[in-house]
Amino acid sequence: MARKIIKRYLPDPDSIKDNRFLKVFGKLIHDPQLWHLTRFSVGHAFLVGLFCAFIPVPFQMLLAAGGAVIFRANIAISVALVWVTNPLTMPFIFGFAYLVGVWTLREESTEFQFELSWDWLSSNLSAIWEPFLLGCLICGTVAALLGYAGIRLFWRLHVLSAWQERVKRREKIAADEDK
């Protein structure tokens, strides 16, 4: 099943529950729904995790965990999906989000060289914040919806495939018994 494929790559829930940053959620983190792999929990984890990946703040994983608790999504998948925006992909993803924001607002883009430093943020963010944040919102929403639809479709196709395999196996057994 799809559950077996996903479970292979997830860490142990107990190791995540003991994380010092997740202690802020208290007993809420022990809700079994946050750790089960169902169509509902995995689909919502993709919604939460991919949306939070496009929020340009340093504590995205904590936001994804909070969103998982609120929407009863799988917490491990939500937190893992935040790493779509990592130090290697961040300039490309956030640069694209800025261009989407510029295009949406019909503004003219300004040339800048991105640096991950406080000096760069304090001097350049005032000029680009509006299209940048709008682009992040649009890209995050689109990525979350596509991820949700994609994982639900994957899950559905995987279940249908497994069901068809069982039907074929049963037909073969019935044909062998008739001989």
C-alpha positions, 0 to 999 in steps of 0.5 A: 500500500501507499502507507508502506512506501511512505512509512519507509522514509519517516522517522520514528514518532517517539524521536519526534515527540521528544524534540525540544522544539515541539514541547511547546505543543504539550499533550496535543502532540500525542494525538494518534491522528498526527502519526497515522498514515491515512489519505486524510492525514497525508493529504493534509500534511502535504497542504500544510508542509508545502504551504509553510515551505513558502513562508519566508521565516526561519522557523518554518518547521515549527509553523508546519508542526503547529499547522499539522496539529491544527489540521490533524495532519501527519506531523512528520510529513508536514515538517519534512516537506518544509525542507523543499526550501533549503539553503540550496533551493531557497534563492531559486524558489524565493526568487521565483516567488518574487517574480510571480509577485512582480507579475501579479502586481504588474510592477517592474522587477528590480535587479538585486543579488540575494544574500542570506544576511541581516544586512541585506535583509534590512537594506533591500527588503523594504524595496521588494517586500510587497511583491515578494510576500504576495509571490510567496503566498501565491506559490505556497497556495499553488504548491500546497493544492498541487501537492494535496491533489497529487498525493491523493491521486497517487494514493488512489491509483496505488489502492486501485492497483493493489485492488486489481492485483488482488482480483487477478490473484483471486481469479487465478486461484479460482481458475486453478481450482476449477482445473 
